[in-house]
């Protein structure tokens, strides 16, 4: 969990590889639904284009279908979900978590990260103009599709989404804290340096040690 641009996708991908379980991004699932051109996708696109949060009922519908797939039976790493208390309650009732990781970073760090982000609409690969540029400018290394900048990465949209997240995240954090599942991690630095430390801490927690705050 965490505000937009905090590094949820980066950390989730690393944790997925470290633990050998699927990386499931709610945002990516929704964007693929939009790309498919279905009625649900068109409805979702109206919210995403305006930088607004997609209603819980729509997010839950798409996500739970993915978590029901065979490859998630051994576990999964969720990226960007849950975002609200109602989502967390629905998730705990259906697919209860072992651990809820809350990534944190100040707004200025988040804006800098997202301002240079490049996204491949074909395969979902993410690049950054400064920190992870593609081999050929504007072209995805993985599939060769043209890269784009997402409308919701604009600074003014990011600032609004960041504010919205902070106002809604307190109850969500308290929800998992009461259950002894919350783990707060400062993700302001380089993920390549910090993620090995996060993996080590998660392994300790999954062995039954007390949840701690970094």
N, C-alpha and C positions, 0 to 999 in steps of 0.2 A: 504494500500500500504506500501512498505518498502522493504529493502534488504533481501536476504535469511537469515533465522534464527532469524529475529527480533521478531518473536512471532505472526505473522499474523494469523496462525491457532488457537493458544491459545486464542487470543483476539476475533477473529471472532466467535469461539464457545461460548464464554461467552456472547458476544453481541447478538448472535442468541437466546440464552436462555432468556436473559433479555428482549428482545423485541418480542419474540414469532414468529420469522420469520426464514426461512431456512438459513443455513450456506452453501454457495456455494464456494467450493475451485476449482479454475481453475487447479491447479496442480493435485489434486485428480481426477478430471474429466479426465485429460489427462492420468494419470497412469491407470485408469480403462479402458480407450480406448486401451492402450497398452496391458493390461492383456487380453482383449477380443480377441486379435489376428486378428483384422480387417486390411484391407489395410491402413486405416487412422492410426490405432494404430501402425503398423509397421513403418510407415513414422515418426510418432511422436517419437518413441523409438530411432531412429537414432540420433536425436538432444539431447534427455534427457541423453542418455548413455555417451555423450561427454560433458555434463554439459553446453550445449549451449541452448539459448532461442529458444523455438518453434516459428516458423513464425506466425505473427498476423492472417493471413488468417485461419490457422488451429485452433488456439486458439479460435477465434471468432466463428467459425463454431460449435465447441463443446459446448462452453459456452452459446451461444444464444439459442441453442436447449434446454438446461437445464432451462434457465430463462423463457422459454415459457410454462413451466409446470404449472398446476393449483395451486400448493402450493406456487408459487412465486408471485401470483397476489396481495397479501397484502404487498409485499416487500421482501427483501432478504439482507443478509450480504455477500458481496463478499470478498474473501480471495485471495490476491495475483494478483488481476486483477483490473484495467488495469496496465500494465507494460510500455506501450509505448504511445506516443501521438496519433498514429493512432488508437490504441485500445480505448483510451479515447474518441476520436471523434466518432468512430463507436458506442460505448456504449451510449453516450449522444444522438445520433440520434435515438437509438432504445429503450434503457432502461435508461433514464436520472436519475442520482443519486440525492439524497438529500444532501449527505455529502461525502467527500473524506478524509479519515483519513490516514495520513502519519506517520507511526511508525518509530522511529529512534533509533539506537544503534551503538556504535563503533565496528570496525572489530573484535577486540580481544574478545568482548562479544559474537558476533555472532559465531565465530569459536569454542569457548568453548561450546556453546549450541549445535551446530550441531555435534561436535565430539562424543558426547555421545548419540545421538538420535537413537532410535530403532523404526522401522516401521513395521506394520503388512500389508503384501500385500493382505491379504484376506478381511479384513474389514476396513482398513485405519486408525486404531487406532495408536496413536503415544505415545511413552514412552521415558524416558531418564534414562541412567544408574545411574546418580547421583540424579536427582531431582524427577523423577517419574518412578522408576523401576517397572517392572511387578512382580506379586506375586511369580511366578516361573521364574527363569532366562531363557531368550530366548523364552518365551511362552506368547502369547497374553492372557490377562485376559478375554477379551471379547468373543473371538471365539476359543481359543486354538491353533491357527495356529502358526507356528514358526516365530519369529521376525527376521528381517534383518536390515542391515545398508545399506542405499542407496548410490549408487556410487557418487551421486552429493553432499554428505555430507563430502567427503574427504576434508581436510584443503586446499589443493592447488586448488581444484575446487571451494570451497566456496570463497576463496580470489579473484579468477578470476570473479566469478559471482557478488560478492560484488562490485568490481571495475566497471564492466559493468553496474550494476544498477545505481551507482552514476553518471556515465557519461551520462546515458540516462534519469535520473529522473527529472532533472531540468526543462525541457520543460513540463513534465507532471504535476509537482507541479504548475508551472506558469499557466497552462491551467485551473486548478481548482481554483487557487487563483483569477484569473480574473473573475471567475463566482461566487465568494464569497462562495465557497464550501470547501475550503481547511482547514483542522485542523491538525496541527503538534503536535505529542505526543511523549515524551521521554519514550521509552519502555525498558530502560536499566535495570530496577529493576525487582523485583518479580511481575509477572502478577497478582497473587492472591491479592496483596496489591494495585496495580495500577489500575486494571480493574474497581473496584467499582467507583473510581474517574472518569475514562473515561466514564462510563455509565452515571454518573451524569452530566458531561459536555455535552455529546451528547443530553441528554434530554433537557438541556437548549437551545442548538442550534436548535433542532427540534421545539422548541416553538417559534422560530423566533429571538433569541438573536444573537448578532454579533458573527461571527466566530473569535475565539481567538487562540493564539499560546501559548503552555505550554513549 
